[in-house]
């Protein structure tokens, strides 16, 4: 029961993170460098003015893709 609740909580959190609106990770805006957290930039911006939350989600998606592919290959092997 506890394991099922943990999976439901984790799954709903991941869905929430991926459904939130994000900005283009390739968009550079030098006028908004090193901004703090706000409603427009949930985790702030980096030295090129890119949204850190969007960069985080982009990296997470790449990681989950690699994990899924490698798991599929290992199951086949």
Secondary structure, DSSP 4 states (H G I P E B T S, - for coil): -HHHHHHHHHHHHHHHHHHS----TT---GGGTT----SSSTT-B-TT--BHHHHHHHHHHHHHHHHHHHHHHHHH-
